[in-house]
């Protein structure tokens, strides 16, 4: 489902809350964590370009502390 300009919302019908919790518990027990690249909001366009070009190494996470009313 697409909203506005290039925004989308996606989900999965596979599994459910119980299955998701089981995976999260397994990850917690084994100290498995995601590899992420935390970026400020002003780097979103560059990060998107890297994703499209298949140059992104990790999943991008936007640092919410960099959001201001003008860019939220």
PDB file of N, CA, C and O in Angstrom, chain B, residues numbered from 101:
ATOM      1  N   UNK B 101       0.849  -1.166   0.000  1.00  0.00           N
ATOM      2  CA  UNK B 101       0.000   0.000   0.000  1.00  0.00           C
ATOM      3  C   UNK B 101       0.901   1.236   0.000  1.00  0.00           C
ATOM      4  O   UNK B 101       1.820   1.326   0.814  1.00  0.00           O
ATOM      5  N   UNK B 102       0.655   2.174  -0.886  1.00  0.00           N
ATOM      6  CA  UNK B 102       1.481   3.372  -0.990  1.00  0.00           C
ATOM      7  C   UNK B 102       0.715   4.584  -0.493  1.00  0.00           C
ATOM      8  O   UNK B 102      -0.468   4.755  -0.787  1.00  0.00           O
ATOM      9  N   UNK B 103       1.402   5.412   0.257  1.00  0.00           N
ATOM     10  CA  UNK B 103       0.833   6.649   0.780  1.00  0.00           C
ATOM     11  C   UNK B 103       1.673   7.814   0.285  1.00  0.00           C
ATOM     12  O   UNK B 103       2.901   7.755   0.342  1.00  0.00           O
ATOM     13  N   UNK B 104       1.041   8.860  -0.196  1.00  0.00           N
ATOM     14  CA  UNK B 104       1.767  10.080  -0.549  1.00  0.00           C
ATOM     15  C   UNK B 104       2.899   9.828  -1.518  1.00  0.00           C
ATOM     16  O   UNK B 104       2.751   9.068  -2.475  1.00  0.00           O
ATOM     17  N   UNK B 105       4.018  10.456  -1.274  1.00  0.00           N
ATOM     18  CA  UNK B 105       5.189  10.362  -2.145  1.00  0.00           C
ATOM     19  C   UNK B 105       6.152   9.301  -1.633  1.00  0.00           C
ATOM     20  O   UNK B 105       6.892   9.548  -0.681  1.00  0.00           O
ATOM     21  N   UNK B 106       6.151   8.132  -2.246  1.00  0.00           N
ATOM     22  CA  UNK B 106       7.102   7.051  -1.980  1.00  0.00           C
ATOM     23  C   UNK B 106       7.004   6.454  -0.578  1.00  0.00           C
ATOM     24  O   UNK B 106       7.898   5.701  -0.193  1.00  0.00           O
ATOM     25  N   UNK B 107       5.989   6.743   0.187  1.00  0.00           N
ATOM     26  CA  UNK B 107       5.846   6.143   1.503  1.00  0.00           C
ATOM     27  C   UNK B 107       5.020   4.881   1.362  1.00  0.00           C
ATOM     28  O   UNK B 107       4.057   4.851   0.597  1.00  0.00           O
ATOM     29  N   UNK B 108       5.388   3.838   2.095  1.00  0.00           N
ATOM     30  CA  UNK B 108       4.618   2.615   2.001  1.00  0.00           C
ATOM     31  C   UNK B 108       4.489   1.953   3.360  1.00  0.00           C
ATOM     32  O   UNK B 108       5.252   2.234   4.284  1.00  0.00           O
ATOM     33  N   UNK B 109       3.515   1.074   3.462  1.00  0.00           N
ATOM     34  CA  UNK B 109       3.261   0.322   4.677  1.00  0.00           C
ATOM     35  C   UNK B 109       3.167  -1.136   4.260  1.00  0.00           C
ATOM     36  O   UNK B 109       2.411  -1.478   3.351  1.00  0.00           O
ATOM     37  N   UNK B 110       3.930  -1.993   4.917  1.00  0.00           N
ATOM     38  CA  UNK B 110       3.917  -3.410   4.559  1.00  0.00           C
ATOM     39  C   UNK B 110       3.847  -4.258   5.815  1.00  0.00           C
ATOM     40  O   UNK B 110       4.271  -3.830   6.888  1.00  0.00           O
ATOM     41  N   UNK B 111       3.324  -5.429   5.680  1.00  0.00           N
ATOM     42  CA  UNK B 111       3.239  -6.362   6.798  1.00  0.00           C
ATOM     43  C   UNK B 111       3.354  -7.779   6.277  1.00  0.00           C
ATOM     44  O   UNK B 111       3.534  -8.003   5.079  1.00  0.00           O
ATOM     45  N   UNK B 112       3.251  -8.721   7.175  1.00  0.00           N
ATOM     46  CA  UNK B 112       3.359 -10.117   6.798  1.00  0.00           C
ATOM     47  C   UNK B 112       2.219 -10.903   7.414  1.00  0.00           C
ATOM     48  O   UNK B 112       1.883 -10.714   8.583  1.00  0.00           O
ATOM     49  N   UNK B 113       1.631 -11.775   6.633  1.00  0.00           N
ATOM     50  CA  UNK B 113       0.570 -12.641   7.132  1.00  0.00           C
ATOM     51  C   UNK B 113       1.155 -13.935   7.697  1.00  0.00           C
ATOM     52  O   UNK B 113       0.410 -14.785   8.185  1.00  0.00           O
ATOM     53  N   UNK B 114       2.467 -14.092   7.637  1.00  0.00           N
ATOM     54  CA  UNK B 114       3.129 -15.290   8.135  1.00  0.00           C
ATOM     55  C   UNK B 114       3.345 -15.169   9.635  1.00  0.00           C
ATOM     56  O   UNK B 114       3.783 -14.126  10.120  1.00  0.00           O
ATOM     57  N   UNK B 115       3.039 -16.230  10.369  1.00  0.00           N
ATOM     58  CA  UNK B 115       3.248 -16.217  11.808  1.00  0.00           C
ATOM     59  C   UNK B 115       2.164 -15.422  12.512  1.00  0.00           C
ATOM     60  O   UNK B 115       1.043 -15.302  12.020  1.00  0.00           O
ATOM     61  N   UNK B 116       2.504 -14.897  13.637  1.00  0.00           N
ATOM     62  CA  UNK B 116       1.567 -14.127  14.434  1.00  0.00           C
ATOM     63  C   UNK B 116       2.306 -13.613  15.652  1.00  0.00           C
ATOM     64  O   UNK B 116       3.535 -13.657  15.705  1.00  0.00           O
ATOM     65  N   UNK B 117       1.565 -13.129  16.626  1.00  0.00           N
ATOM     66  CA  UNK B 117       2.183 -12.560  17.815  1.00  0.00           C
ATOM     67  C   UNK B 117       2.999 -13.608  18.563  1.00  0.00           C
ATOM     68  O   UNK B 117       4.121 -13.331  18.988  1.00  0.00           O
ATOM     69  N   UNK B 118       2.448 -14.807  18.728  1.00  0.00           N
ATOM     70  CA  UNK B 118       3.163 -15.852  19.473  1.00  0.00           C
ATOM     71  C   UNK B 118       4.462 -16.251  18.769  1.00  0.00           C
ATOM     72  O   UNK B 118       5.499 -16.403  19.415  1.00  0.00           O
ATOM     73  N   UNK B 119       4.404 -16.418  17.459  1.00  0.00           N
ATOM     74  CA  UNK B 119       5.596 -16.784  16.705  1.00  0.00           C
ATOM     75  C   UNK B 119       6.648 -15.690  16.733  1.00  0.00           C
ATOM     76  O   UNK B 119       7.841 -15.959  16.870  1.00  0.00           O
ATOM     77  N   UNK B 120       6.191 -14.459  16.601  1.00  0.00           N
ATOM     78  CA  UNK B 120       7.113 -13.325  16.665  1.00  0.00           C
ATOM     79  C   UNK B 120       7.781 -13.249  18.028  1.00  0.00           C
ATOM     80  O   UNK B 120       8.983 -12.999  18.118  1.00  0.00           O
ATOM     81  N   UNK B 121       7.007 -13.462  19.093  1.00  0.00           N
ATOM     82  CA  UNK B 121       7.569 -13.425  20.444  1.00  0.00           C
ATOM     83  C   UNK B 121       8.587 -14.537  20.642  1.00  0.00           C
ATOM     84  O   UNK B 121       9.603 -14.339  21.309  1.00  0.00           O
ATOM     85  N   UNK B 122       8.324 -15.697  20.072  1.00  0.00           N
ATOM     86  CA  UNK B 122       9.274 -16.809  20.178  1.00  0.00           C
ATOM     87  C   UNK B 122      10.617 -16.456  19.529  1.00  0.00           C
ATOM     88  O   UNK B 122      11.678 -16.743  20.083  1.00  0.00           O
ATOM     89  N   UNK B 123      10.557 -15.838  18.362  1.00  0.00           N
ATOM     90  CA  UNK B 123      11.788 -15.412  17.678  1.00  0.00           C
ATOM     91  C   UNK B 123      12.516 -14.347  18.493  1.00  0.00           C
ATOM     92  O   UNK B 123      13.736 -14.411  18.643  1.00  0.00           O
ATOM     93  N   UNK B 124      11.782 -13.375  19.016  1.00  0.00           N
ATOM     94  CA  UNK B 124      12.402 -12.328  19.832  1.00  0.00           C
ATOM     95  C   UNK B 124      13.049 -12.909  21.085  1.00  0.00           C
ATOM     96  O   UNK B 124      14.140 -12.488  21.471  1.00  0.00           O
ATOM     97  N   UNK B 125      12.383 -13.874  21.721  1.00  0.00           N
ATOM     98  CA  UNK B 125      12.959 -14.520  22.904  1.00  0.00           C
ATOM     99  C   UNK B 125      14.236 -15.272  22.553  1.00  0.00           C
ATOM    100  O   UNK B 125      15.214 -15.214  23.298  1.00  0.00           O
ATOM    101  N   UNK B 126      14.234 -15.981  21.422  1.00  0.00           N
ATOM    102  CA  UNK B 126      15.428 -16.697  20.969  1.00  0.00           C
ATOM    103  C   UNK B 126      16.579 -15.719  20.745  1.00  0.00           C
ATOM    104  O   UNK B 126      17.704 -15.956  21.185  1.00  0.00           O
ATOM    105  N   UNK B 127      16.282 -14.625  20.060  1.00  0.00           N
ATOM    106  CA  UNK B 127      17.320 -13.616  19.794  1.00  0.00           C
ATOM    107  C   UNK B 127      17.868 -13.038  21.095  1.00  0.00           C
ATOM    108  O   UNK B 127      19.076 -12.840  21.223  1.00  0.00           O
ATOM    109  N   UNK B 128      17.000 -12.770  22.051  1.00  0.00           N
ATOM    110  CA  UNK B 128      17.444 -12.226  23.341  1.00  0.00           C
ATOM    111  C   UNK B 128      18.338 -13.222  24.072  1.00  0.00           C
ATOM    112  O   UNK B 128      19.364 -12.835  24.633  1.00  0.00           O
ATOM    113  N   UNK B 129      17.960 -14.503  24.072  1.00  0.00           N
ATOM    114  CA  UNK B 129      18.765 -15.528  24.757  1.00  0.00           C
ATOM    115  C   UNK B 129      20.152 -15.672  24.151  1.00  0.00           C
ATOM    116  O   UNK B 129      21.113 -15.967  24.861  1.00  0.00           O
ATOM    117  N   UNK B 130      20.262 -15.466  22.852  1.00  0.00           N
ATOM    118  CA  UNK B 130      21.527 -15.686  22.148  1.00  0.00           C
ATOM    119  C   UNK B 130      22.226 -14.393  21.748  1.00  0.00           C
ATOM    120  O   UNK B 130      23.167 -14.414  20.955  1.00  0.00           O
ATOM    121  N   UNK B 131      21.771 -13.272  22.290  1.00  0.00           N
ATOM    122  CA  UNK B 131      22.364 -11.947  22.023  1.00  0.00           C
ATOM    123  C   UNK B 131      22.456 -11.656  20.527  1.00  0.00           C
ATOM    124  O   UNK B 131      23.460 -11.124  20.052  1.00  0.00           O
ATOM    125  N   UNK B 132      21.415 -12.005  19.799  1.00  0.00           N
ATOM    126  CA  UNK B 132      21.354 -11.730  18.365  1.00  0.00           C
ATOM    127  C   UNK B 132      20.691 -10.361  18.191  1.00  0.00           C
ATOM    128  O   UNK B 132      19.562 -10.144  18.630  1.00  0.00           O
ATOM    129  N   UNK B 133      21.403  -9.458  17.551  1.00  0.00           N
ATOM    130  CA  UNK B 133      20.885  -8.108  17.341  1.00  0.00           C
ATOM    131  C   UNK B 133      21.013  -7.733  15.859  1.00  0.00           C
ATOM    132  O   UNK B 133      21.859  -8.277  15.150  1.00  0.00           O
ATOM    133  N   UNK B 134      20.181  -6.816  15.402  1.00  0.00           N
ATOM    134  CA  UNK B 134      20.271  -6.402  14.001  1.00  0.00           C
ATOM    135  C   UNK B 134      21.478  -5.491  13.776  1.00  0.00           C
ATOM    136  O   UNK B 134      21.955  -4.828  14.697  1.00  0.00           O
ATOM    137  N   UNK B 135      21.952  -5.475  12.550  1.00  0.00           N
ATOM    138  CA  UNK B 135      22.995  -4.525  12.171  1.00  0.00           C
ATOM    139  C   UNK B 135      22.281  -3.347  11.513  1.00  0.00           C
ATOM    140  O   UNK B 135      21.618  -3.503  10.488  1.00  0.00           O
ATOM    141  N   UNK B 136      22.425  -2.181  12.108  1.00  0.00           N
ATOM    142  CA  UNK B 136      21.728  -1.000  11.610  1.00  0.00           C
ATOM    143  C   UNK B 136      22.698   0.152  11.438  1.00  0.00           C
ATOM    144  O   UNK B 136      23.765   0.185  12.051  1.00  0.00           O
ATOM    145  N   UNK B 137      22.318   1.079  10.609  1.00  0.00           N
ATOM    146  CA  UNK B 137      23.057   2.321  10.415  1.00  0.00           C
ATOM    147  C   UNK B 137      22.110   3.437  10.849  1.00  0.00           C
ATOM    148  O   UNK B 137      21.136   3.726  10.154  1.00  0.00           O
ATOM    149  N   UNK B 138      22.386   4.059  11.980  1.00  0.00           N
ATOM    150  CA  UNK B 138      21.524   5.119  12.509  1.00  0.00           C
ATOM    151  C   UNK B 138      21.908   6.432  11.841  1.00  0.00           C
ATOM    152  O   UNK B 138      23.062   6.858  11.883  1.00  0.00           O
ATOM    153  N   UNK B 139      20.911   7.063  11.221  1.00  0.00           N
ATOM    154  CA  UNK B 139      21.172   8.298  10.482  1.00  0.00           C
ATOM    155  C   UNK B 139      20.273   9.426  10.981  1.00  0.00           C
ATOM    156  O   UNK B 139      19.166   9.170  11.456  1.00  0.00           O
ATOM    157  N   UNK B 140      20.740  10.675  10.877  1.00  0.00           N
ATOM    158  CA  UNK B 140      19.864  11.811  11.185  1.00  0.00           C
ATOM    159  C   UNK B 140      18.871  11.999  10.038  1.00  0.00           C
ATOM    160  O   UNK B 140      19.104  11.536   8.922  1.00  0.00           O
ATOM    161  N   UNK B 141      17.781  12.672  10.320  1.00  0.00           N
ATOM    162  CA  UNK B 141      16.713  12.842   9.343  1.00  0.00           C
ATOM    163  C   UNK B 141      17.207  13.521   8.059  1.00  0.00           C
ATOM    164  O   UNK B 141      16.666  13.257   6.985  1.00  0.00           O
ATOM    165  N   UNK B 142      18.201  14.371   8.145  1.00  0.00           N
ATOM    166  CA  UNK B 142      18.664  15.072   6.942  1.00  0.00           C
ATOM    167  C   UNK B 142      19.457  14.173   5.991  1.00  0.00           C
ATOM    168  O   UNK B 142      19.862  14.630   4.922  1.00  0.00           O
ATOM    169  N   UNK B 143      19.688  12.909   6.352  1.00  0.00           N
ATOM    170  CA  UNK B 143      20.389  11.975   5.468  1.00  0.00           C
ATOM    171  C   UNK B 143      19.451  10.948   4.833  1.00  0.00           C
ATOM    172  O   UNK B 143      19.908   9.986   4.215  1.00  0.00           O
ATOM    173  N   UNK B 144      18.145  11.150   4.985  1.00  0.00           N
ATOM    174  CA  UNK B 144      17.177  10.183   4.463  1.00  0.00           C
ATOM    175  C   UNK B 144      17.296  10.031   2.951  1.00  0.00           C
ATOM    176  O   UNK B 144      17.308   8.906   2.452  1.00  0.00           O
ATOM    177  N   UNK B 145      17.383  11.118   2.221  1.00  0.00           N
ATOM    178  CA  UNK B 145      17.441  11.024   0.757  1.00  0.00           C
ATOM    179  C   UNK B 145      18.667  10.250   0.290  1.00  0.00           C
ATOM    180  O   UNK B 145      18.568   9.425  -0.619  1.00  0.00           O
ATOM    181  N   UNK B 146      19.809  10.503   0.893  1.00  0.00           N
ATOM    182  CA  UNK B 146      21.022   9.762   0.530  1.00  0.00           C
ATOM    183  C   UNK B 146      20.909   8.287   0.864  1.00  0.00           C
ATOM    184  O   UNK B 146      21.361   7.432   0.102  1.00  0.00           O
ATOM    185  N   UNK B 147      20.302   7.990   2.013  1.00  0.00           N
ATOM    186  CA  UNK B 147      20.109   6.590   2.413  1.00  0.00           C
ATOM    187  C   UNK B 147      19.171   5.891   1.429  1.00  0.00           C
ATOM    188  O   UNK B 147      19.422   4.756   1.024  1.00  0.00           O
ATOM    189  N   UNK B 148      18.107   6.563   1.054  1.00  0.00           N
ATOM    190  CA  UNK B 148      17.165   5.985   0.089  1.00  0.00           C
ATOM    191  C   UNK B 148      17.860   5.698  -1.237  1.00  0.00           C
ATOM    192  O   UNK B 148      17.666   4.639  -1.834  1.00  0.00           O
ATOM    193  N   UNK B 149      18.671   6.650  -1.692  1.00  0.00           N
ATOM    194  CA  UNK B 149      19.403   6.458  -2.944  1.00  0.00           C
ATOM    195  C   UNK B 149      20.315   5.233  -2.862  1.00  0.00           C
ATOM    196  O   UNK B 149      20.429   4.481  -3.830  1.00  0.00           O
ATOM    197  N   UNK B 150      20.966   5.028  -1.711  1.00  0.00           N
ATOM    198  CA  UNK B 150      21.830   3.858  -1.537  1.00  0.00           C
ATOM    199  C   UNK B 150      21.034   2.557  -1.541  1.00  0.00           C
ATOM    200  O   UNK B 150      21.496   1.547  -2.071  1.00  0.00           O
ATOM    201  N   UNK B 151      19.845   2.578  -0.954  1.00  0.00           N
ATOM    202  CA  UNK B 151      18.995   1.381  -0.956  1.00  0.00           C
ATOM    203  C   UNK B 151      18.601   1.035  -2.393  1.00  0.00           C
ATOM    204  O   UNK B 151      18.700  -0.120  -2.808  1.00  0.00           O
ATOM    205  N   UNK B 152      18.155   2.037  -3.146  1.00  0.00           N
ATOM    206  CA  UNK B 152      17.733   1.819  -4.530  1.00  0.00           C
ATOM    207  C   UNK B 152      18.899   1.311  -5.380  1.00  0.00           C
ATOM    208  O   UNK B 152      18.708   0.469  -6.258  1.00  0.00           O
ATOM    209  N   UNK B 153      20.097   1.818  -5.122  1.00  0.00           N
ATOM    210  CA  UNK B 153      21.276   1.408  -5.881  1.00  0.00           C
ATOM    211  C   UNK B 153      21.899   0.120  -5.342  1.00  0.00           C
ATOM    212  O   UNK B 153      22.964  -0.290  -5.807  1.00  0.00           O
ATOM    213  N   UNK B 154      21.259  -0.515  -4.382  1.00  0.00           N
ATOM    214  CA  UNK B 154      21.760  -1.748  -3.750  1.00  0.00           C
ATOM    215  C   UNK B 154      23.136  -1.539  -3.118  1.00  0.00           C
ATOM    216  O   UNK B 154      23.970  -2.444  -3.125  1.00  0.00           O
ATOM    217  N   UNK B 155      23.366  -0.355  -2.578  1.00  0.00           N
ATOM    218  CA  UNK B 155      24.636  -0.041  -1.921  1.00  0.00           C
ATOM    219  C   UNK B 155      24.501   0.029  -0.405  1.00  0.00           C
ATOM    220  O   UNK B 155      25.486   0.268   0.295  1.00  0.00           O
ATOM    221  N   UNK B 156      23.289  -0.177   0.107  1.00  0.00           N
ATOM    222  CA  UNK B 156      23.081  -0.117   1.556  1.00  0.00           C
ATOM    223  C   UNK B 156      23.664  -1.379   2.181  1.00  0.00           C
ATOM    224  O   UNK B 156      23.378  -2.490   1.736  1.00  0.00           O
ATOM    225  N   UNK B 157      24.473  -1.200   3.203  1.00  0.00           N
ATOM    226  CA  UNK B 157      25.098  -2.345   3.855  1.00  0.00           C
ATOM    227  C   UNK B 157      24.235  -2.884   4.998  1.00  0.00           C
ATOM    228  O   UNK B 157      24.187  -4.091   5.234  1.00  0.00           O
ATOM    229  N   UNK B 158      23.558  -1.981   5.699  1.00  0.00           N
ATOM    230  CA  UNK B 158      22.713  -2.355   6.824  1.00  0.00           C
ATOM    231  C   UNK B 158      21.349  -1.707   6.662  1.00  0.00           C
ATOM    232  O   UNK B 158      21.122  -0.927   5.737  1.00  0.00           O
ATOM    233  N   UNK B 159      20.460  -2.034   7.557  1.00  0.00           N
ATOM    234  CA  UNK B 159      19.142  -1.411   7.584  1.00  0.00           C
ATOM    235  C   UNK B 159      19.298  -0.013   8.174  1.00  0.00           C
ATOM    236  O   UNK B 159      19.969   0.161   9.192  1.00  0.00           O
ATOM    237  N   UNK B 160      18.690   0.971   7.546  1.00  0.00           N
ATOM    238  CA  UNK B 160      18.771   2.336   8.052  1.00  0.00           C
ATOM    239  C   UNK B 160      17.714   2.571   9.129  1.00  0.00           C
ATOM    240  O   UNK B 160      16.567   2.146   8.994  1.00  0.00           O
ATOM    241  N   UNK B 161      18.119   3.250  10.192  1.00  0.00           N
ATOM    242  CA  UNK B 161      17.215   3.645  11.273  1.00  0.00           C
ATOM    243  C   UNK B 161      17.369   5.149  11.450  1.00  0.00           C
ATOM    244  O   UNK B 161      18.483   5.652  11.603  1.00  0.00           O
ATOM    245  N   UNK B 162      16.255   5.861  11.429  1.00  0.00           N
ATOM    246  CA  UNK B 162      16.297   7.321  11.566  1.00  0.00           C
ATOM    247  C   UNK B 162      16.317   7.681  13.039  1.00  0.00           C
ATOM    248  O   UNK B 162      15.467   7.233  13.810  1.00  0.00           O
ATOM    249  N   UNK B 163      17.285   8.487  13.424  1.00  0.00           N
ATOM    250  CA  UNK B 163      17.406   8.967  14.802  1.00  0.00           C
ATOM    251  C   UNK B 163      16.286   9.971  15.054  1.00  0.00           C
ATOM    252  O   UNK B 163      16.328  11.093  14.549  1.00  0.00           O
ATOM    253  N   UNK B 164      15.292   9.568  15.829  1.00  0.00           N
ATOM    254  CA  UNK B 164      14.126  10.421  16.070  1.00  0.00           C
ATOM    255  C   UNK B 164      14.481  11.722  16.778  1.00  0.00           C
ATOM    256  O   UNK B 164      13.726  12.691  16.695  1.00  0.00           O
ATOM    257  N   UNK B 165      15.607  11.761  17.468  1.00  0.00           N
ATOM    258  CA  UNK B 165      15.981  12.995  18.158  1.00  0.00           C
ATOM    259  C   UNK B 165      16.369  14.096  17.177  1.00  0.00           C
ATOM    260  O   UNK B 165      16.476  15.259  17.566  1.00  0.00           O
ATOM    261  N   UNK B 166      16.581  13.740  15.899  1.00  0.00           N
ATOM    262  CA  UNK B 166      16.940  14.739  14.897  1.00  0.00           C
ATOM    263  C   UNK B 166      15.716  15.311  14.193  1.00  0.00           C
ATOM    264  O   UNK B 166      15.840  16.207  13.358  1.00  0.00           O
ATOM    265  N   UNK B 167      14.530  14.795  14.528  1.00  0.00           N
ATOM    266  CA  UNK B 167      13.297  15.318  13.925  1.00  0.00           C
ATOM    267  C   UNK B 167      12.947  16.649  14.564  1.00  0.00           C
ATOM    268  O   UNK B 167      13.070  16.824  15.776  1.00  0.00           O
ATOM    269  N   UNK B 168      12.516  17.567  13.749  1.00  0.00           N
ATOM    270  CA  UNK B 168      12.038  18.856  14.235  1.00  0.00           C
ATOM    271  C   UNK B 168      10.671  19.089  13.603  1.00  0.00           C
ATOM    272  O   UNK B 168      10.328  18.410  12.635  1.00  0.00           O
ATOM    273  N   UNK B 169       9.882  20.023  14.118  1.00  0.00           N
ATOM    274  CA  UNK B 169       8.562  20.272  13.522  1.00  0.00           C
ATOM    275  C   UNK B 169       8.635  20.599  12.034  1.00  0.00           C
ATOM    276  O   UNK B 169       7.677  20.336  11.306  1.00  0.00           O
ATOM    277  N   UNK B 170       9.737  21.163  11.568  1.00  0.00           N
ATOM    278  CA  UNK B 170       9.831  21.514  10.146  1.00  0.00           C
ATOM    279  C   UNK B 170      10.089  20.319   9.248  1.00  0.00           C
ATOM    280  O   UNK B 170       9.821  20.391   8.049  1.00  0.00           O
ATOM    281  N   UNK B 171      10.608  19.208   9.796  1.00  0.00           N
ATOM    282  CA  UNK B 171      10.878  18.053   8.954  1.00  0.00           C
ATOM    283  C   UNK B 171      10.160  16.791   9.426  1.00  0.00           C
ATOM    284  O   UNK B 171      10.437  15.702   8.923  1.00  0.00           O
ATOM    285  N   UNK B 172       9.250  16.920  10.375  1.00  0.00           N
ATOM    286  CA  UNK B 172       8.529  15.753  10.892  1.00  0.00           C
ATOM    287  C   UNK B 172       7.361  15.412   9.994  1.00  0.00           C
ATOM    288  O   UNK B 172       6.632  14.457  10.264  1.00  0.00           O
TER     289      UNK B 172
END
